[in-house]
Amino acid sequence: MMWKTGSLDFDKPDRLLQFEGFTKKNNRSMPKEAYLKNAYGDMQIKFNEHEGDYGLKFPQKLFNF
């Protein structure tokens, strides 16, 4: 996923969210690695174990910060 403001030069996005290396759990694809890149630096997240599951509902207050 790319975020871009201003010009439409998508070769240089302002932010980038990228998932790599997928595995299966409960017949669903789940990422092994996630990368977040922005003007402040790069972050890499590696998922060693998947405790998640698939559902139609999400936890209450998941997006409250």
Predicted model as a PDB file, atoms N, CA, C, CB and O in Angstrom, pLDDT in the B-factor column:
MODEL        1                                                                  
ATOM      1  N   MET A   1       0.840  -1.131   0.000  1.00 73.00           N  
ATOM      2  CA  MET A   1       0.000   0.000   0.000  1.00 73.00           C  
ATOM      3  C   MET A   1       0.905   1.218   0.000  1.00 73.00           C  
ATOM      4  CB  MET A   1      -0.967  -0.016   1.193  1.00 73.00           C  
ATOM      5  O   MET A   1       1.895   1.257   0.731  1.00 73.00           O  
ATOM      6  N   MET A   2       0.573   2.217  -0.818  1.00 75.00           N  
ATOM      7  CA  MET A   2       1.369   3.443  -0.899  1.00 75.00           C  
ATOM      8  C   MET A   2       0.514   4.651  -0.565  1.00 75.00           C  
ATOM      9  CB  MET A   2       1.989   3.600  -2.296  1.00 75.00           C  
ATOM     10  O   MET A   2      -0.660   4.721  -0.929  1.00 75.00           O  
ATOM     11  N   TRP A   3       1.116   5.593   0.127  1.00 75.00           N  
ATOM     12  CA  TRP A   3       0.480   6.870   0.371  1.00 75.00           C  
ATOM     13  C   TRP A   3       1.296   7.923  -0.363  1.00 75.00           C  
ATOM     14  CB  TRP A   3       0.373   7.182   1.903  1.00 75.00           C  
ATOM     15  O   TRP A   3       2.525   7.930  -0.295  1.00 75.00           O  
ATOM     16  N   LYS A   4       0.609   8.803  -1.058  1.00 74.00           N  
ATOM     17  CA  LYS A   4       1.305   9.849  -1.808  1.00 74.00           C  
ATOM     18  C   LYS A   4       0.498  11.128  -1.730  1.00 74.00           C  
ATOM     19  CB  LYS A   4       1.529   9.432  -3.287  1.00 74.00           C  
ATOM     20  O   LYS A   4      -0.708  11.121  -1.977  1.00 74.00           O  
ATOM     21  N   THR A   5       1.151  12.223  -1.389  1.00 75.00           N  
ATOM     22  CA  THR A   5       0.511  13.534  -1.409  1.00 75.00           C  
ATOM     23  C   THR A   5       1.222  14.393  -2.435  1.00 75.00           C  
ATOM     24  CB  THR A   5       0.538  14.204  -0.003  1.00 75.00           C  
ATOM     25  O   THR A   5       2.385  14.152  -2.762  1.00 75.00           O  
ATOM     26  N   GLY A   6       0.540  15.372  -2.931  1.00 72.00           N  
ATOM     27  CA  GLY A   6       1.160  16.257  -3.917  1.00 72.00           C  
ATOM     28  C   GLY A   6       1.193  15.624  -5.287  1.00 72.00           C  
ATOM     29  O   GLY A   6       0.144  15.273  -5.828  1.00 72.00           O  
ATOM     30  N   SER A   7       2.375  15.469  -5.865  1.00 70.00           N  
ATOM     31  CA  SER A   7       2.520  14.949  -7.224  1.00 70.00           C  
ATOM     32  C   SER A   7       2.149  13.470  -7.287  1.00 70.00           C  
ATOM     33  CB  SER A   7       3.954  15.154  -7.725  1.00 70.00           C  
ATOM     34  O   SER A   7       2.017  12.807  -6.259  1.00 70.00           O  
ATOM     35  N   LEU A   8       1.988  12.975  -8.485  1.00 70.00           N  
ATOM     36  CA  LEU A   8       1.609  11.576  -8.684  1.00 70.00           C  
ATOM     37  C   LEU A   8       2.811  10.706  -9.024  1.00 70.00           C  
ATOM     38  CB  LEU A   8       0.567  11.466  -9.784  1.00 70.00           C  
ATOM     39  O   LEU A   8       2.684   9.749  -9.788  1.00 70.00           O  
ATOM     40  N   ASP A   9       3.970  11.025  -8.473  1.00 68.00           N  
ATOM     41  CA  ASP A   9       5.175  10.236  -8.698  1.00 68.00           C  
ATOM     42  C   ASP A   9       5.193   9.068  -7.716  1.00 68.00           C  
ATOM     43  CB  ASP A   9       6.454  11.112  -8.546  1.00 68.00           C  
ATOM     44  O   ASP A   9       5.697   9.197  -6.600  1.00 68.00           O  
ATOM     45  N   PHE A  10       4.637   7.918  -8.135  1.00 65.00           N  
ATOM     46  CA  PHE A  10       4.525   6.774  -7.242  1.00 65.00           C  
ATOM     47  C   PHE A  10       5.835   5.989  -7.124  1.00 65.00           C  
ATOM     48  CB  PHE A  10       3.423   5.858  -7.723  1.00 65.00           C  
ATOM     49  O   PHE A  10       5.891   4.990  -6.407  1.00 65.00           O  
ATOM     50  N   ASP A  11       6.886   6.429  -7.817  1.00 72.00           N  
ATOM     51  CA  ASP A  11       8.198   5.817  -7.621  1.00 72.00           C  
ATOM     52  C   ASP A  11       8.799   6.249  -6.281  1.00 72.00           C  
ATOM     53  CB  ASP A  11       9.146   6.191  -8.780  1.00 72.00           C  
ATOM     54  O   ASP A  11       9.714   5.605  -5.767  1.00 72.00           O  
ATOM     55  N   LYS A  12       8.284   7.336  -5.724  1.00 72.00           N  
ATOM     56  CA  LYS A  12       8.760   7.853  -4.444  1.00 72.00           C  
ATOM     57  C   LYS A  12       7.559   8.162  -3.541  1.00 72.00           C  
ATOM     58  CB  LYS A  12       9.639   9.127  -4.652  1.00 72.00           C  
ATOM     59  O   LYS A  12       7.211   9.327  -3.349  1.00 72.00           O  
ATOM     60  N   PRO A  13       6.924   7.119  -2.988  1.00 75.00           N  
ATOM     61  CA  PRO A  13       5.765   7.369  -2.132  1.00 75.00           C  
ATOM     62  C   PRO A  13       6.177   7.994  -0.800  1.00 75.00           C  
ATOM     63  CB  PRO A  13       5.001   6.067  -1.883  1.00 75.00           C  
ATOM     64  O   PRO A  13       7.300   7.798  -0.336  1.00 75.00           O  
ATOM     65  N   ASP A  14       5.261   8.747  -0.189  1.00 78.00           N  
ATOM     66  CA  ASP A  14       5.525   9.339   1.127  1.00 78.00           C  
ATOM     67  C   ASP A  14       5.569   8.265   2.204  1.00 78.00           C  
ATOM     68  CB  ASP A  14       4.457  10.389   1.473  1.00 78.00           C  
ATOM     69  O   ASP A  14       6.368   8.346   3.137  1.00 78.00           O  
ATOM     70  N   ARG A  15       4.708   7.257   2.074  1.00 82.00           N  
ATOM     71  CA  ARG A  15       4.685   6.122   2.998  1.00 82.00           C  
ATOM     72  C   ARG A  15       4.433   4.851   2.210  1.00 82.00           C  
ATOM     73  CB  ARG A  15       3.603   6.311   4.098  1.00 82.00           C  
ATOM     74  O   ARG A  15       3.775   4.868   1.170  1.00 82.00           O  
ATOM     75  N   LEU A  16       4.961   3.756   2.716  1.00 83.00           N  
ATOM     76  CA  LEU A  16       4.809   2.475   2.046  1.00 83.00           C  
ATOM     77  C   LEU A  16       4.587   1.392   3.092  1.00 83.00           C  
ATOM     78  CB  LEU A  16       6.047   2.153   1.168  1.00 83.00           C  
ATOM     79  O   LEU A  16       5.344   1.296   4.059  1.00 83.00           O  
ATOM     80  N   LEU A  17       3.557   0.579   2.904  1.00 85.00           N  
ATOM     81  CA  LEU A  17       3.296  -0.579   3.755  1.00 85.00           C  
ATOM     82  C   LEU A  17       3.329  -1.799   2.855  1.00 85.00           C  
ATOM     83  CB  LEU A  17       1.916  -0.456   4.516  1.00 85.00           C  
ATOM     84  O   LEU A  17       2.575  -1.892   1.887  1.00 85.00           O  
ATOM     85  N   GLN A  18       4.203  -2.727   3.179  1.00 86.00           N  
ATOM     86  CA  GLN A  18       4.441  -3.881   2.303  1.00 86.00           C  
ATOM     87  C   GLN A  18       4.501  -5.151   3.139  1.00 86.00           C  
ATOM     88  CB  GLN A  18       5.754  -3.703   1.490  1.00 86.00           C  
ATOM     89  O   GLN A  18       5.135  -5.174   4.194  1.00 86.00           O  
ATOM     90  N   PHE A  19       3.842  -6.211   2.668  1.00 87.00           N  
ATOM     91  CA  PHE A  19       3.864  -7.513   3.331  1.00 87.00           C  
ATOM     92  C   PHE A  19       4.602  -8.494   2.440  1.00 87.00           C  
ATOM     93  CB  PHE A  19       2.422  -8.018   3.642  1.00 87.00           C  
ATOM     94  O   PHE A  19       4.448  -8.473   1.219  1.00 87.00           O  
ATOM     95  N   GLU A  20       5.415  -9.366   3.060  1.00 85.00           N  
ATOM     96  CA  GLU A  20       6.177 -10.351   2.294  1.00 85.00           C  
ATOM     97  C   GLU A  20       6.139 -11.701   2.994  1.00 85.00           C  
ATOM     98  CB  GLU A  20       7.635  -9.887   2.103  1.00 85.00           C  
ATOM     99  O   GLU A  20       5.962 -11.773   4.210  1.00 85.00           O  
ATOM    100  N   GLY A  21       6.304 -12.763   2.226  1.00 86.00           N  
ATOM    101  CA  GLY A  21       6.365 -14.109   2.758  1.00 86.00           C  
ATOM    102  C   GLY A  21       5.091 -14.503   3.464  1.00 86.00           C  
ATOM    103  O   GLY A  21       4.897 -14.139   4.623  1.00 86.00           O  
ATOM    104  N   PHE A  22       4.228 -15.226   2.810  1.00 86.00           N  
ATOM    105  CA  PHE A  22       2.939 -15.580   3.394  1.00 86.00           C  
ATOM    106  C   PHE A  22       2.911 -17.039   3.825  1.00 86.00           C  
ATOM    107  CB  PHE A  22       1.814 -15.305   2.403  1.00 86.00           C  
ATOM    108  O   PHE A  22       3.582 -17.889   3.239  1.00 86.00           O  
ATOM    109  N   THR A  23       2.124 -17.314   4.856  1.00 83.00           N  
ATOM    110  CA  THR A  23       1.907 -18.667   5.358  1.00 83.00           C  
ATOM    111  C   THR A  23       0.397 -18.861   5.506  1.00 83.00           C  
ATOM    112  CB  THR A  23       2.660 -18.907   6.728  1.00 83.00           C  
ATOM    113  O   THR A  23      -0.364 -17.896   5.448  1.00 83.00           O  
ATOM    114  N   LYS A  24      -0.024 -20.088   5.693  1.00 81.00           N  
ATOM    115  CA  LYS A  24      -1.455 -20.379   5.843  1.00 81.00           C  
ATOM    116  C   LYS A  24      -1.777 -20.749   7.286  1.00 81.00           C  
ATOM    117  CB  LYS A  24      -1.881 -21.520   4.894  1.00 81.00           C  
ATOM    118  O   LYS A  24      -1.033 -21.491   7.928  1.00 81.00           O  
ATOM    119  N   LYS A  25      -2.882 -20.230   7.785  1.00 76.00           N  
ATOM    120  CA  LYS A  25      -3.424 -20.633   9.087  1.00 76.00           C  
ATOM    121  C   LYS A  25      -4.937 -20.580   8.982  1.00 76.00           C  
ATOM    122  CB  LYS A  25      -2.898 -19.708  10.255  1.00 76.00           C  
ATOM    123  O   LYS A  25      -5.503 -19.583   8.534  1.00 76.00           O  
ATOM    124  N   ASN A  26      -5.584 -21.650   9.392  1.00 74.00           N  
ATOM    125  CA  ASN A  26      -7.044 -21.745   9.293  1.00 74.00           C  
ATOM    126  C   ASN A  26      -7.521 -21.456   7.868  1.00 74.00           C  
ATOM    127  CB  ASN A  26      -7.711 -20.769  10.279  1.00 74.00           C  
ATOM    128  O   ASN A  26      -8.545 -20.807   7.656  1.00 74.00           O  
ATOM    129  N   ASN A  27      -6.753 -21.955   6.901  1.00 76.00           N  
ATOM    130  CA  ASN A  27      -7.074 -21.804   5.479  1.00 76.00           C  
ATOM    131  C   ASN A  27      -7.077 -20.332   5.027  1.00 76.00           C  
ATOM    132  CB  ASN A  27      -8.433 -22.433   5.191  1.00 76.00           C  
ATOM    133  O   ASN A  27      -7.745 -19.988   4.052  1.00 76.00           O  
ATOM    134  N   ARG A  28      -6.342 -19.475   5.724  1.00 77.00           N  
ATOM    135  CA  ARG A  28      -6.219 -18.054   5.369  1.00 77.00           C  
ATOM    136  C   ARG A  28      -4.744 -17.712   5.237  1.00 77.00           C  
ATOM    137  CB  ARG A  28      -6.910 -17.137   6.435  1.00 77.00           C  
ATOM    138  O   ARG A  28      -3.912 -18.219   5.989  1.00 77.00           O  
ATOM    139  N   SER A  29      -4.425 -16.856   4.288  1.00 81.00           N  
ATOM    140  CA  SER A  29      -3.041 -16.395   4.119  1.00 81.00           C  
ATOM    141  C   SER A  29      -2.730 -15.325   5.149  1.00 81.00           C  
ATOM    142  CB  SER A  29      -2.806 -15.851   2.687  1.00 81.00           C  
ATOM    143  O   SER A  29      -3.512 -14.396   5.353  1.00 81.00           O  
ATOM    144  N   MET A  30      -1.567 -15.463   5.805  1.00 82.00           N  
ATOM    145  CA  MET A  30      -1.124 -14.485   6.788  1.00 82.00           C  
ATOM    146  C   MET A  30       0.329 -14.135   6.487  1.00 82.00           C  
ATOM    147  CB  MET A  30      -1.286 -15.029   8.248  1.00 82.00           C  
ATOM    148  O   MET A  30       1.108 -15.016   6.123  1.00 82.00           O  
ATOM    149  N   PRO A  31       0.712 -12.850   6.633  1.00 84.00           N  
ATOM    150  CA  PRO A  31       2.080 -12.446   6.299  1.00 84.00           C  
ATOM    151  C   PRO A  31       3.094 -12.921   7.323  1.00 84.00           C  
ATOM    152  CB  PRO A  31       2.160 -10.945   6.172  1.00 84.00           C  
ATOM    153  O   PRO A  31       2.782 -13.075   8.504  1.00 84.00           O  
ATOM    154  N   LYS A  32       4.321 -13.152   6.850  1.00 84.00           N  
ATOM    155  CA  LYS A  32       5.437 -13.472   7.745  1.00 84.00           C  
ATOM    156  C   LYS A  32       6.214 -12.220   8.122  1.00 84.00           C  
ATOM    157  CB  LYS A  32       6.373 -14.491   7.089  1.00 84.00           C  
ATOM    158  O   LYS A  32       6.789 -12.144   9.208  1.00 84.00           O  
ATOM    159  N   GLU A  33       6.233 -11.228   7.218  1.00 87.00           N  
ATOM    160  CA  GLU A  33       6.969  -9.992   7.461  1.00 87.00           C  
ATOM    161  C   GLU A  33       6.168  -8.798   6.969  1.00 87.00           C  
ATOM    162  CB  GLU A  33       8.345 -10.033   6.777  1.00 87.00           C  
ATOM    163  O   GLU A  33       5.440  -8.886   5.980  1.00 87.00           O  
ATOM    164  N   ALA A  34       6.314  -7.679   7.673  1.00 86.00           N  
ATOM    165  CA  ALA A  34       5.694  -6.425   7.262  1.00 86.00           C  
ATOM    166  C   ALA A  34       6.763  -5.338   7.301  1.00 86.00           C  
ATOM    167  CB  ALA A  34       4.476  -6.059   8.180  1.00 86.00           C  
ATOM    168  O   ALA A  34       7.604  -5.315   8.200  1.00 86.00           O  
ATOM    169  N   TYR A  35       6.723  -4.452   6.334  1.00 87.00           N  
ATOM    170  CA  TYR A  35       7.660  -3.328   6.270  1.00 87.00           C  
ATOM    171  C   TYR A  35       6.857  -2.034   6.208  1.00 87.00           C  
ATOM    172  CB  TYR A  35       8.618  -3.453   5.035  1.00 87.00           C  
ATOM    173  O   TYR A  35       5.893  -1.924   5.451  1.00 87.00           O  
ATOM    174  N   LEU A  36       7.262  -1.069   7.003  1.00 85.00           N  
ATOM    175  CA  LEU A  36       6.669   0.257   6.971  1.00 85.00           C  
ATOM    176  C   LEU A  36       7.795   1.245   6.729  1.00 85.00           C  
ATOM    177  CB  LEU A  36       5.892   0.581   8.297  1.00 85.00           C  
ATOM    178  O   LEU A  36       8.749   1.315   7.504  1.00 85.00           O  
ATOM    179  N   LYS A  37       7.684   1.994   5.667  1.00 84.00           N  
ATOM    180  CA  LYS A  37       8.727   2.962   5.320  1.00 84.00           C  
ATOM    181  C   LYS A  37       8.090   4.340   5.199  1.00 84.00           C  
ATOM    182  CB  LYS A  37       9.454   2.565   3.991  1.00 84.00           C  
ATOM    183  O   LYS A  37       7.040   4.498   4.577  1.00 84.00           O  
ATOM    184  N   ASN A  38       8.736   5.337   5.801  1.00 80.00           N  
ATOM    185  CA  ASN A  38       8.277   6.710   5.674  1.00 80.00           C  
ATOM    186  C   ASN A  38       9.474   7.646   5.803  1.00 80.00           C  
ATOM    187  CB  ASN A  38       7.196   7.039   6.741  1.00 80.00           C  
ATOM    188  O   ASN A  38      10.620   7.196   5.801  1.00 80.00           O  
ATOM    189  N   ALA A  39       9.214   8.926   5.914  1.00 74.00           N  
ATOM    190  CA  ALA A  39      10.295   9.921   5.949  1.00 74.00           C  
ATOM    191  C   ALA A  39      11.151   9.788   7.207  1.00 74.00           C  
ATOM    192  CB  ALA A  39       9.716  11.332   5.869  1.00 74.00           C  
ATOM    193  O   ALA A  39      12.287  10.261   7.223  1.00 74.00           O  
ATOM    194  N   TYR A  40      10.637   9.163   8.249  1.00 77.00           N  
ATOM    195  CA  TYR A  40      11.370   9.052   9.507  1.00 77.00           C  
ATOM    196  C   TYR A  40      12.251   7.812   9.571  1.00 77.00           C  
ATOM    197  CB  TYR A  40      10.406   9.041  10.658  1.00 77.00           C  
ATOM    198  O   TYR A  40      13.102   7.707  10.454  1.00 77.00           O  
ATOM    199  N   GLY A  41      12.060   6.878   8.657  1.00 78.00           N  
ATOM    200  CA  GLY A  41      12.883   5.679   8.654  1.00 78.00           C  
ATOM    201  C   GLY A  41      12.096   4.458   8.214  1.00 78.00           C  
ATOM    202  O   GLY A  41      10.963   4.560   7.745  1.00 78.00           O  
ATOM    203  N   ASP A  42      12.719   3.307   8.375  1.00 81.00           N  
ATOM    204  CA  ASP A  42      12.116   2.041   7.974  1.00 81.00           C  
ATOM    205  C   ASP A  42      11.883   1.185   9.216  1.00 81.00           C  
ATOM    206  CB  ASP A  42      13.016   1.294   6.946  1.00 81.00           C  
ATOM    207  O   ASP A  42      12.666   1.220  10.165  1.00 81.00           O  
ATOM    208  N   MET A  43      10.807   0.427   9.194  1.00 81.00           N  
ATOM    209  CA  MET A  43      10.517  -0.489  10.288  1.00 81.00           C  
ATOM    210  C   MET A  43      10.187  -1.848   9.680  1.00 81.00           C  
ATOM    211  CB  MET A  43       9.340   0.038  11.184  1.00 81.00           C  
ATOM    212  O   MET A  43       9.431  -1.938   8.713  1.00 81.00           O  
ATOM    213  N   GLN A  44      10.752  -2.893  10.249  1.00 78.00           N  
ATOM    214  CA  GLN A  44      10.474  -4.248   9.806  1.00 78.00           C  
ATOM    215  C   GLN A  44       9.881  -5.022  10.969  1.00 78.00           C  
ATOM    216  CB  GLN A  44      11.755  -4.942   9.268  1.00 78.00           C  
ATOM    217  O   GLN A  44      10.399  -4.968  12.084  1.00 78.00           O  
ATOM    218  N   ILE A  45       8.803  -5.739  10.715  1.00 80.00           N  
ATOM    219  CA  ILE A  45       8.155  -6.564  11.726  1.00 80.00           C  
ATOM    220  C   ILE A  45       8.123  -7.987  11.207  1.00 80.00           C  
ATOM    221  CB  ILE A  45       6.716  -6.049  12.059  1.00 80.00           C  
ATOM    222  O   ILE A  45       7.635  -8.241  10.106  1.00 80.00           O  
ATOM    223  N   LYS A  46       8.646  -8.924  12.001  1.00 81.00           N  
ATOM    224  CA  LYS A  46       8.614 -10.338  11.627  1.00 81.00           C  
ATOM    225  C   LYS A  46       7.642 -11.061  12.545  1.00 81.00           C  
ATOM    226  CB  LYS A  46      10.035 -10.981  11.707  1.00 81.00           C  
ATOM    227  O   LYS A  46       7.706 -10.918  13.766  1.00 81.00           O  
ATOM    228  N   PHE A  47       6.736 -11.841  11.950  1.00 76.00           N  
ATOM    229  CA  PHE A  47       5.764 -12.609  12.704  1.00 76.00           C  
ATOM    230  C   PHE A  47       6.276 -14.040  12.823  1.00 76.00           C  
ATOM    231  CB  PHE A  47       4.360 -12.565  12.028  1.00 76.00           C  
ATOM    232  O   PHE A  47       6.300 -14.773  11.835  1.00 76.00           O  
ATOM    233  N   ASN A  48       6.684 -14.444  14.024  1.00 73.00           N  
ATOM    234  CA  ASN A  48       7.183 -15.793  14.240  1.00 73.00           C  
ATOM    235  C   ASN A  48       6.055 -16.791  14.429  1.00 73.00           C  
ATOM    236  CB  ASN A  48       8.100 -15.824  15.437  1.00 73.00           C  
ATOM    237  O   ASN A  48       6.149 -17.932  13.977  1.00 73.00           O  
ATOM    238  N   GLU A  49       4.993 -16.368  15.091  1.00 70.00           N  
ATOM    239  CA  GLU A  49       3.842 -17.222  15.318  1.00 70.00           C  
ATOM    240  C   GLU A  49       2.584 -16.429  15.019  1.00 70.00           C  
ATOM    241  CB  GLU A  49       3.823 -17.769  16.768  1.00 70.00           C  
ATOM    242  O   GLU A  49       2.536 -15.215  15.219  1.00 70.00           O  
ATOM    243  N   HIS A  50       1.587 -17.115  14.546  1.00 67.00           N  
ATOM    244  CA  HIS A  50       0.314 -16.463  14.244  1.00 67.00           C  
ATOM    245  C   HIS A  50      -0.738 -16.953  15.217  1.00 67.00           C  
ATOM    246  CB  HIS A  50      -0.124 -16.735  12.784  1.00 67.00           C  
ATOM    247  O   HIS A  50      -1.130 -18.119  15.193  1.00 67.00           O  
ATOM    248  N   GLU A  51      -1.184 -16.065  16.062  1.00 65.00           N  
ATOM    249  CA  GLU A  51      -2.243 -16.399  17.010  1.00 65.00           C  
ATOM    250  C   GLU A  51      -3.588 -15.919  16.493  1.00 65.00           C  
ATOM    251  CB  GLU A  51      -1.954 -15.788  18.385  1.00 65.00           C  
ATOM    252  O   GLU A  51      -4.627 -16.241  17.070  1.00 65.00           O  
ATOM    253  N   GLY A  52      -3.577 -15.163  15.431  1.00 61.00           N  
ATOM    254  CA  GLY A  52      -4.803 -14.574  14.915  1.00 61.00           C  
ATOM    255  C   GLY A  52      -5.695 -15.578  14.216  1.00 61.00           C  
ATOM    256  O   GLY A  52      -5.297 -16.708  13.930  1.00 61.00           O  
ATOM    257  N   ASP A  53      -6.875 -15.149  13.958  1.00 61.00           N  
ATOM    258  CA  ASP A  53      -7.852 -15.967  13.269  1.00 61.00           C  
ATOM    259  C   ASP A  53      -8.673 -15.045  12.388  1.00 61.00           C  
ATOM    260  CB  ASP A  53      -8.753 -16.759  14.271  1.00 61.00           C  
ATOM    261  O   ASP A  53      -8.517 -13.825  12.446  1.00 61.00           O  
ATOM    262  N   TYR A  54      -9.519 -15.602  11.599  1.00 62.00           N  
ATOM    263  CA  TYR A  54     -10.353 -14.842  10.686  1.00 62.00           C  
ATOM    264  C   TYR A  54     -11.767 -14.774  11.244  1.00 62.00           C  
ATOM    265  CB  TYR A  54     -10.346 -15.472   9.273  1.00 62.00           C  
ATOM    266  O   TYR A  54     -12.291 -15.767  11.748  1.00 62.00           O  
ATOM    267  N   GLY A  55     -12.371 -13.621  11.154  1.00 66.00           N  
ATOM    268  CA  GLY A  55     -13.746 -13.475  11.603  1.00 66.00           C  
ATOM    269  C   GLY A  55     -14.399 -12.283  10.947  1.00 66.00           C  
ATOM    270  O   GLY A  55     -13.728 -11.470  10.310  1.00 66.00           O  
ATOM    271  N   LEU A  56     -15.677 -12.177  11.097  1.00 69.00           N  
ATOM    272  CA  LEU A  56     -16.407 -11.062  10.517  1.00 69.00           C  
ATOM    273  C   LEU A  56     -16.457  -9.860  11.449  1.00 69.00           C  
ATOM    274  CB  LEU A  56     -17.808 -11.492  10.162  1.00 69.00           C  
ATOM    275  O   LEU A  56     -16.769  -8.750  11.016  1.00 69.00           O  
ATOM    276  N   LYS A  57     -16.152 -10.071  12.727  1.00 75.00           N  
ATOM    277  CA  LYS A  57     -16.171  -8.987  13.698  1.00 75.00           C  
ATOM    278  C   LYS A  57     -14.746  -8.700  14.154  1.00 75.00           C  
ATOM    279  CB  LYS A  57     -17.076  -9.338  14.907  1.00 75.00           C  
ATOM    280  O   LYS A  57     -13.902  -9.596  14.172  1.00 75.00           O  
ATOM    281  N   PHE A  58     -14.480  -7.454  14.521  1.00 73.00           N  
ATOM    282  CA  PHE A  58     -13.177  -7.108  15.065  1.00 73.00           C  
ATOM    283  C   PHE A  58     -13.354  -6.697  16.532  1.00 73.00           C  
ATOM    284  CB  PHE A  58     -12.506  -5.964  14.234  1.00 73.00           C  
ATOM    285  O   PHE A  58     -14.452  -6.316  16.938  1.00 73.00           O  
ATOM    286  N   PRO A  59     -12.288  -6.772  17.323  1.00 74.00           N  
ATOM    287  CA  PRO A  59     -12.391  -6.442  18.750  1.00 74.00           C  
ATOM    288  C   PRO A  59     -12.849  -5.009  18.973  1.00 74.00           C  
ATOM    289  CB  PRO A  59     -11.053  -6.663  19.440  1.00 74.00           C  
ATOM    290  O   PRO A  59     -12.461  -4.102  18.237  1.00 74.00           O  
ATOM    291  N   GLN A  60     -13.672  -4.814  19.987  1.00 81.00           N  
ATOM    292  CA  GLN A  60     -14.133  -3.464  20.314  1.00 81.00           C  
ATOM    293  C   GLN A  60     -12.948  -2.597  20.697  1.00 81.00           C  
ATOM    294  CB  GLN A  60     -15.170  -3.495  21.458  1.00 81.00           C  
ATOM    295  O   GLN A  60     -11.994  -3.069  21.315  1.00 81.00           O  
ATOM    296  N   LYS A  61     -13.013  -1.336  20.328  1.00 79.00           N  
ATOM    297  CA  LYS A  61     -11.988  -0.324  20.620  1.00 79.00           C  
ATOM    298  C   LYS A  61     -10.635  -0.652  20.008  1.00 79.00           C  
ATOM    299  CB  LYS A  61     -11.832  -0.167  22.111  1.00 79.00           C  
ATOM    300  O   LYS A  61      -9.605  -0.177  20.486  1.00 79.00           O  
ATOM    301  N   LEU A  62     -10.630  -1.463  18.951  1.00 72.00           N  
ATOM    302  CA  LEU A  62      -9.386  -1.824  18.281  1.00 72.00           C  
ATOM    303  C   LEU A  62      -8.674  -0.593  17.738  1.00 72.00           C  
ATOM    304  CB  LEU A  62      -9.659  -2.811  17.151  1.00 72.00           C  
ATOM    305  O   LEU A  62      -7.447  -0.508  17.791  1.00 72.00           O  
ATOM    306  N   PHE A  63      -9.440   0.363  17.216  1.00 73.00           N  
ATOM    307  CA  PHE A  63      -8.840   1.541  16.582  1.00 73.00           C  
ATOM    308  C   PHE A  63      -8.897   2.774  17.453  1.00 73.00           C  
ATOM    309  CB  PHE A  63      -9.523   1.827  15.281  1.00 73.00           C  
ATOM    310  O   PHE A  63      -8.737   3.881  16.940  1.00 73.00           O  
ATOM    311  N   ASN A  64      -9.118   2.632  18.755  1.00 75.00           N  
ATOM    312  CA  ASN A  64      -9.088   3.784  19.667  1.00 75.00           C  
ATOM    313  C   ASN A  64      -7.650   4.005  20.131  1.00 75.00           C  
ATOM    314  CB  ASN A  64     -10.043   3.564  20.894  1.00 75.00           C  
ATOM    315  O   ASN A  64      -6.997   3.082  20.618  1.00 75.00           O  
ATOM    316  N   PHE A  65      -7.176   5.212  19.978  1.00 63.00           N  
ATOM    317  CA  PHE A  65      -5.808   5.526  20.387  1.00 63.00           C  
ATOM    318  C   PHE A  65      -5.818   6.569  21.479  1.00 63.00           C  
ATOM    319  CB  PHE A  65      -4.978   6.015  19.196  1.00 63.00           C  
ATOM    320  O   PHE A  65      -4.758   6.969  21.960  1.00 63.00           O  
TER     321      PHE A  65                                                      
ENDMDL                                                                          
END                                                                             
